Structures are given as structure tokens and as C-alpha cells.
Amino acid sequence: MVSKEFLLGVDIGTLGSKGVIIDLEGRVIKEHFVEHGINIIKPGWVEQDPDPCYWGDFKKIVSYLINHARIDSGNIIGVGISSLSPDVVAIDEKGDPIRPAIIYMDRRAEEECRWATQIIEKEKLHQITGNAIDSYFAGYKMLWYKRNEPENYKRTYKILNVCKYVVFKLTEIPSIDLSNAALCAPFFDYLGKQWSKDICNRLEFDFELLPDLYDMGTIIGKVSQKASKETGLAAGTPVISCAADAIMSFLSVGGLNVGDSIFMYGTTGCWGLITDTPIIDPRFINTYYPIPNTYVSVGGIVAAGAIIRWFRDNFGQMEKEFQTSTDIDAYKLLDLEAEKVPPGCDGLVVLPYFMGERTPIWDANARGIIFGLTLHHTRSHIYRALLEAIGYALRHHIEVASSIGLKFNRIIAVDGGAKSRLWRQIVTDIINMPQEYVSGSSGAPFGDAFLAGIGVKAFKDYKDIINFIKIDEVTNPNSENNKLYSQLYQVYLRLYNATKEDAHYISKLLG
């Protein structure tokens, strides 16, 4: 059995969770992934069960990593945990979930957004929270919870987000990091870095339900005796405050400097731009970055990898079955077919608004569209068009950022979808900029483990992460493809405006 010091990082994602153990030289000793699902109650209502999805995943991952890495859990000197966010995990005084978690995809709090603006003017909410008024943010979901489930609300001890629910199970300390707290609009004062008692009072929300705030990279608490028995982690192991999954993914590939930008090819697509001043523009999600005195403005595409998985699950049964028998990834097989389709998919353009959309349009009632279908088009055309849609969505964000004077010097690709060379090439051609890539990157869990190392002072500086990663692939744009994509991108932009009214009508019709 190996006897040296290690760090553990776990990310609880939308459709699965992943964990890694690294040593103090930044080497990944072992990693593990488990899938879970989401519960779509009805259009726009999305939940998960905290115990099996979050705490259950965490325990499975830790058990696997410790056993297969063949290490003594006492040699793990720090634990970092990130997750999907923003979300609402309401717990009682025993720490048990009162109801299923309401996750970031959920859009049920539209009425609460309207109601809040009747109490507090929109401009004031924008300035205090630094963010849009939208049901994506956790605070509006909390208002829905209070107004629609009063009996559950009365039983509530604290409202946590996903990763801090796991932290609570480990330490019995209710907490939230500043980065996730900023996603709890309208209850968080962005420039003041504190909960707003005034907004809580005016919206008649119990201030005491909000957890204590922690800087990222600080120790929240230590693994309890009870949690040690459940997880196999040693009692007393420090648990460090980490940010949301996208932010930790950004850090994991060396997003360190002002002007760096990172695109996360995850279940959701997130493009983050690091700044040294807070940006207050409601077309972005604005929050804090783990490195002191830095901020990040994020473009959030609700359904990126999610629509690729939707296609695989509904139209890729053959590839899934082949994967089961051969262990060849179904997505690789779909990519091989899509490579035969020309750029632009012979005129197909997709709006990826399959769960509404966040930035920059903030429209919960937007709908996905596959436009331009003819009898010539095949399944592979549609698959490639889905990949291209995410490239158009990223370009939209880049153009908005440029319009307000935000500058960036690079784009680094990260997370599972970035393994696809085809997808990276498509996105690169659409945005007409090179994309850097760290092959073999473990994404957010690696960022979590590294930040745990910062918290326990195993690493002295955030720049130490550069010693552990290597940009080993750069995808360069094809100018001819970009010319075609630029023309189809204009169709992409017009499609939303042309169909917005009907999308809202359908949403209202279906309730």
C-alpha cells in the first residue's frame, strides 16, 4: 500500500459524478465516474433526489477510489467538492432533505421573478445582485419554495446547494462559498460580498435559512466520525470550500490570468472570462473566481452536452448497444458518421434551446428548433447540426462580450465533450479562433483536488497548477468553413426572434 499524501476532488454533475485522487506532484492516481439522471416533472420542472444522486454518488466514488488506488484514507490530507449549481437543497434540523432538490435547469419560479420586481425595481435588483432577474438563480427558486410549499418551508433548517449538501453530510456545518452564493440572486449583495438582509426582509424570506459564507480555498470543517464510518474517509480530514463545477473546470486547465477564457463542454456549456473587476451586465452570469481579487463572467448554455446525450439516448440505440458489447464509446461512433456530413449540414440549423435558455437571452420559454429539414437529410446530419448549434451559441456570447469591451486572449476547451476532436473543430471554425486543449484533463474534480491542496497549504500558489497540466493540442480554424458558418450563424440569430412569440404561446398553452 502506497504511503504518501494525497488530495481528493469530487464533482457532482447534472448527469453523473466524477472523482479523482491526486498526489502532491499533481499526478492523477485514480479516477472514477458514475452516472445518474434527472427527474423532469413536467416541462421546465427538473429535480433530483439528494441522497442517491449526491451523497450516494459521493460515497460510491470515495469507496472506489480508495480501494482501487490502494491507499490508506488517512493519507488523504484534503477534500474538495464542487457540483452543478445553482440549486435548492432544503434540509431539516437532522440534516435530512425535506424534498427533492430543485436544480439550475428548473424554470418554475418565473412568477416569483415577476413578483420580486413588483416589490423591488428591476434596476436595483440588477445592481445589488450583479445578475439578471431569472428563475435560473437559486434565490427565486427559494421564493417559489416558500410561496408554494409553506409546510415544508416551516420545517426548513437551512437551504444549501448541491456540493454544500455533501459538505454538510461530511462536516455537519451549513455553508456556501462566495461563488455559489452569488448565484443565489436576489438575496446576495454582489459588490458587498454578503447576504442582503434588506432584500430578504422586503421579500419576506427568512434570513436565517441562508448558510454561512466561506471564501474559496478555505477549510470549512473536518470529516465527522459519523461521516467517516459512511464514507471510509478518515475522521478529521479537512474539507475545503470549492465553487460550482464550471468554475472549478476553468481552474483545472490553467485558467489563471485576466483575459483567459475557458469553454466547458459539459451537460451545460459554460464560457467563462476571467476579469479583475466585477462585471455587472445581465446578459452574463457574474460571480467570483477562486483566485483572490478576480471575477468571472460566464455565458451559460443550458443544454449543450445534454442535447447530445438526448440524441444518443433517443436515436443512437445501435451505438449504445455496440458500446455495451465492444466498449467503444457511442459518441465516437456518432462522430465518425457526422464527419461524413459537410460543414453546415446541407442547410440544417439548430437552436439548442431544448430547456429554454440562459444567457444572453434569458428566456425560459425559448424552444429548440431543427430548421431546414429535407428528405435529403439523415440522422447524421441532425447529429452534426446539434454540435454546430453549440458553436453558434458560443459565438453569440463572444460577440456580446466584445460589444461591451471585454477582451480575452485565449480559449481553452475542457470537460467530457471536448474530447471530441470533431466538436472542437466545428466550434473553432464557427468562432474563428484557435482552441487550446489539455488531453486527459479530469476537469472539475482535478480543480477541486488542487484547491483542496491550496486550502491545506500543500500548494503555495495558484500558479502551481501550471506544473501539473500541459496544453498539448491546439485546434486551428478553417477559413473556408468559417465563411459558410458565418452565413448560417445569421440564420441562427434570426430563428430565435422569428419564433419567440410562438415558443411562448406553446409554453403557455402547455402550462
N, C-alpha and C positions, 0 to 999 in steps of 0.2 A: 504494500500500500504506500502510495506517494505521501511524503510528509513535508509539505511546504505550504505557503499561504496562498489562498485563492479568493476570488470575488465572484458573487452570484448575481446575475441580472435576469429578470423575468419581465416580459411584456405580455399583458393580457389584451389580445386584439379582438376585433369585431367577429371574425370567423374562426379564430383559433388563437392559441397562446404559444409562446416560444421562450425558451430559457437557455442561458449559456453559463458555463463556468470558465473563467479565465484565470491565468496566473499573473503574477506581478510584472511579467515581461509582455503582457498583452496577448499571449497565445490562447486561443480557444481550445480548452481541454476536451470539452464535450458540449453538445447542444441537443435540444430536443424540442419537437413541435407536436402539439395535439390540436385537433380540430374541434370546434363547437359551432353551434348555429345561432340564428336569431329567430325570435318569435314575432312574425308580422301579424298583429292582432286584426288589423284592417288597414286599408291604405293610409299611410302616414303615421301609424302607431306601431312602434317597434320596441320590444322588451327582451330582457334576458334574465334568467334565474341566477342570482348571485352565487349561491352555494355551489352548484355543479360547474357553472361556467367560469367563475373567478377563483374562489377558494379551492374548489375541486381541481381545476386545472393547475393551480399553483402547487398543490400537494403532489399531483402526479408528476409534474416536471421536476420538482426538487428530488423526489424519490428516485426517479430515473437517472438524473444527473449524478447524484451522489453514488448510486450503485454502479453505474457504468463508467464513471470516471475513476472509480476505486480510490476515493479519497475519504479521509476522516472529516466529518462535518465540522468538527472543532477547528479545522484549519481554514474554514471559510470565515474571513475576517470582516466581511461587509456584504449587505444585500441591498440591491436597488430594484425597484418595481415601477414600471410605467403601465399605461393602459390606454384604451380608447377613451375619448373624452370630447365634450362634456357630457355628463350623465348624472342621474339621481339615484343614489342607493340610500334609502331611508332605513335606519336601524332603531331598534328599541333599546332599553337600558341594559339588556343582556347582550347586546351586540348582534342580535338576530335580524335579518332583513324582514321588514314589515310587508313588503310587496315586491314584485319583480322590478328590476332596475329599468328605468326609462333612459334609453341611450341617445346619443347625439343624433342619430338618424330620425328620431321620433319628432313629429311635427304637430302634435296635438295641442300645443299651447298657443296657437295663433290668436285665439280670443284674449288670452292673458296679455299678449303683446299690445293688442289694441286697447285693452283696459288700462294698462300701465301708462300709455300715452295720454289717456284722459285725465290721469292724476298728475303726471309729471310731463312737461313739454318735451317733445322729441329731441330738440337741440340740447337740452340739459342732460338728458339720458345719454346722448352720444358723447358729450364732453366728459361726463363723470366716468362712464364705463369704458370709453375709448373704443366702443364697438357698436355694431348695428343693433337694432331692436328686432330680434328674430327668435323664433321658437327653438332654433338650434341651441341657444345658450341655456345653461343649466338653471339660472335663476327664474326664467319664465316657466320652465318645467316644474320648478318648486312651487310657483304660484298656482299652476294647474293642480298640483297635488293638494295644496291647501284648500283650494276652492271646490274641488270635486270629490275629495276623499277625506272629509273632515274627521271622521272617526280614526282613520289611520294617522292623520296629521297629529291628533291629540296624543297618540301613543309614541310619537317620534322623539327619540333622544338626540340624534344628530343626523344630518344629511351629508353623506360622503360622495366621492366619486369612486369609480371602479378600483383604481390602484390603491386608493387610501382605505377602501374597504378591506383589501387584503392586508395592508399595513396595520389596520386596526385588529384584525384577527391575529396578527403576529405580536403586536405590542400592547394592545388594549388602549391605545392613545388615538383619539379622534383628531385628524389632521388634514391639511391640504397645503400643497406647495403654491407659491405665488403664481406660477404659470397657469396651473389649473384653476386657481381662484379667479383669475382674470376672465376665464370662460364662464363665470357664474353671473354674468350680467343679468339683471340690473343691480345686483347687490354689492358689486365690488367697485371701489374707487380706484381707477387705474393709475392715475398720477400720484394719488396719495398712498398707494400700496396698502390698502386696508379695506375691511368691510365697511359699508356705508350704513351707519345706524339711521341716518336721516331717511334714506330710501326705504330701508326695512320698515321704519315707522309709518311712512306715508303710504306704503303698500300693504300695511298691516300684516307683516310677516315677522315671525318670532326670531329675533336676532340670535338668541341662544342656541338655535338649531345649527348655526354655522360653525364649522370646526376651526381650531386654531391654525394660524398661518405659519409656514416654515419656508425659509429660503431653500432653494435647490442646492443639493450638495451638503446639507447639514444632517446630523443624526436626529431622527425623530424619537427613537426609543430602541429597545432591545427585545429580542425574541423571548417571550414568556415561557415559563415551564410548561404550561398547557399547550402552547403552540409548538414547542419543541417535541412533545410527545406525538402531536398530529403530523408534523412535517419531517421530522428527522434532523432538523437544524439544531445546532447546539443552543441551549438557553444562554441568553446574554449576548448573542450575536447582534451587532449594530445594524439597524435598518435605516437607510438613507432616503431623504426626500428627493424624488425624481419628478420630471414633468410628464406631459402627455406623450403618447407613442411617437407622434410625428416629430416633436421637438427632440426626443432622445435619438431618433433615427438621424436627424440632422447632425447632431453632435457625433454620432458613431462613425461618420465618414469624414470627419475633419472639418465640419462647418465651424470655423473659429473666428473669422475676421469679418469686420464690417464690409459689406459688399459681396460676401459669399452668399450663394443661393443653392438650395437643395430641393430636388423634386422626389417625393416619396411615392413610389409606385405601389401603394398598398390597397387595401379594400376601398379606402378613400384615397384620392390623390391630393397630396398637400405640397404646395410650393412655398418654401419659406425663404425670406430675405432678411438677413441679419443687419440691424441698424444700431447706431449709437445714441439715437434719440427716439422717444416714443412717437409712433405714427398714429394719428387719430383720423382715420379715413374708414368710414363704414363699409367700403367695398372690400376690405380685408378683415381678417381675424387678427387682432393685435394683442400681443402678450409679451411676457418676459422670456429671455433666453437664459440657460443655466449659467453662462459666463457672467460674472458681475458687471454691471453697468452696460449691458447690451439688451437689445429687444429684438423681437422677430415679428414681422408682418407675414401672415400666411394666407395664401389662396387655397380654399378648401373645395375640392370637387367631391360631392357626396358619394357618387358611385363611379369608381374607376375600376379597380380590381373586382369590385362587386358585380359589374355588368359582364366582365369576362368570365367570372365564375357562374353567373346566371346562364350565360351561353353554354358553358361546358356542361352544366347540370341538366339543361333542358334540350340541348341539341348535339351534345357531344357524348352520348351514351356509348358509342362504339369506342371512342378514345378512352373513356373511363374504364371500360371492360378490358381493353388492351393494356392499360396501365396496371390493372389488377393482376393480369397474368404474366406481364413481362417486366414490370417496374419501370417502364419508360413513361415519363410524365405526360399526361394527357395534353397539357398546354403546349408542350414541344411538338406533339403530333399536329395540333391545330395550327401552330405557327408554320410548320412545313407546308401545309395546304395553303395558308394565307400568303406565303412567299410567292406562290404562283400567280397571285392576283396582282394586277398592276396598281401602282400608286393612284389614289383617287377612286379605286374600286369601281371603275367604269361608271362613275357618276353617282355613287351612293354617298350620302352624307347623314351622319347620325348625331342627334342631340342626346347627350348622355344623362339627361335629367330623369333617370328612372326612379329616383326617390326625391323628386323636387331638386332644388339646387341651393347651395350656399352662395359663396362669393362668385363673381362680383354682383350677381343679380338678386340674391336673397329672395327667392321665390319658392315657397314650399309647395305651391300648386303647379309648378312647371312640370312638364311631362316629357318622357323620352320619345324620340321620333326616329324612324328609319325611313329616310326620304330618297326617292329616285328609283325605287324598285321596278325592274322589268323582268320579263321571262328569261332574259339572258343571265340574270344574277343567280349565284349559287350560295350555298351555306358558307363557303369560304369567303365570298365577297362580304357577307354580313359580318363575319368574324373580324376581318381586317378593318372594316368600317368602324367597328367598335373601338379597335386600337387607335385608329386615326382620330376618333372623336375626342379622346383624352388629349391628344396633341393640340387640337383646336382649342380645347378648354384651357390648356396651359398658355397658349399664345394669347388668348383673351386676357388672362391675368397679367402677362408680361406687358401688354400694351397699356393696360390700366396703370400699372406701376410706372411705366415710362411717362405717362401723361401727367403724373403728379411729381415728376422729377426724381423718382427713386432710381438709383443707379446700382448695378450689380456687375461683378467682374467674371463670374463663372457659374456654371450649373453642374451640380454633382447628382447623379442618379443613385437612388437607394431603395431597398426593400425588394420583396419577392418578385414583383412584376418586372423589375429592372434586369432580372436575369435573362429576359428575352432580348436577344440582340435585334430581332425584328422590331419589337416595340420601341426600343431605344432609337433605332434608325428612323422609324416613322416620326417619332416625336422630334428628333433632331432636324429632320428635313422640314417639318412644319414650322418650327420656331427659328430655323436658320441659324442655329448656334451649336457649337460643339457641346457634347455632354461627357463629363468625366464619370468613371465608374470604378468602384472598388470591388473586384470579383471576390466572391467568398465572404462578403460582408454579412455579419449576423444582424445588422440593423439595430433597432431599439434595444434589444437585450444587451448587446455589447456596450451601447451607450449607458445603459443602467449600471452595468458592472463597473464601467470606468468611473462613473460619477460616484458609485459606492467607494471606489478607491480614493477619490478626492475627499470624500467625507471622513474616511478613517485615516487620511493623510498617508496612504500608501503611495499616492502620486502627489507631486508638489505643485504641478501647474497643468492647466487645461491643455496647453500645447503639447504635453507629454503624449497625447493620443496620436500625434503625427508619427511617433516612433513605432506605432503598432499597426498602422494601415498603409496601404500603398495604392495610389491611383494607377491601375495597370491596364485600363482600357479607355480610349477616347473615341467617341463616335463623332465623325465629322459630317456636316450636311452636304447633300447632293443638290446643287443649284437648280438643275432642271426639275427635279421633284418639287423643290420649293416653289417654283413658278406656278406649277399646277395647283399645289396645295394652297397657295395664296389666293387663287381664284375661287377655289371651293370653300375656303375659310369665310369669304364674303357671303356665300350661301348659308354657311353655318350661322353667322351672325343674324342674317335676315330671318332665318327659320323661327327663331325664338319670338321675335316681335310679330311675325306673321301669324303665329299660332297661340300666342299668350292668352288671348281672350277666350278661345275655345278650350284651352287647357284648364283655365279657371272655371269655365262653365261645367266641364266634365267633373272636375273636383267637387264642385258644389252639388251637382246632380247626384253623385255617389255618396255624398255626406261625409 
